[in-house]
Amino acid sequence: TTLVWLAFVPILSILFKSSLWEPFILFAPVWFIGITAAVDSGFLTGSLKFKALALLMIIDSIAKFTFAFIFVETGNSHFVYASTPIAMATAFLVGWIYVISIKQPRKIISSEVLYFPKKFFITSAFTKFSTIAFLSFDLILAKLFLAPQEAGLYALLSLIGKMVFFSGSLFSQFINPLV
């Protein structure tokens, strides 16, 4: 996915009317780190380790703010885009260390129990995808088809709608692992 993203950087820069390739290249590691971190996040969610997940979210947010602040204060504001993958990598490493430190007792599992729950996986994937689509696709379309000032106003209005959405779906992240 990261290589596909890098291959499409010239097209993306034209599509988003950007003269620079740098933001798109600096964003490329997000794909690899995000997919890799999803495995650990899924394990922690399935193991009902919600405190660890909350800690990882806090680490990600603090690291993102800290690296963005450092880049701006050192005069390297053009590297601010790199704060997202760096923060994701930091949170991933902390989460990975936590996951490998969990000692699971060895159990012999019968072959009747050992099957992959395809329907549950597809449902979970669509639930996650719909959240991502709701959060980002409208902003991408606004950026493509509206003037910069109108796109900014739309982003502000969209943020208010997303806050309402998140407050309504606050507990779904706890229900899905229990199901």
Buried (B, 14 or more C-beta within 10 A) or exposed (E): EBEEBBEEBEEBBEEEEEEEEBBBBBBBBBBBBBEBBEEBBBBBBEBEBEEBBEBBEEBBEEBBEBBBEBBEEEEEEEBBBBBBBBBBBBBBEBBBEBBEEEEEEEEEEEEEEEEEEEEEEEEBEEEEEEBEEBEEEBBEEBBEEBEEEEBEEBBEEBEEEBEEEEEEEEEEEEEBBEE
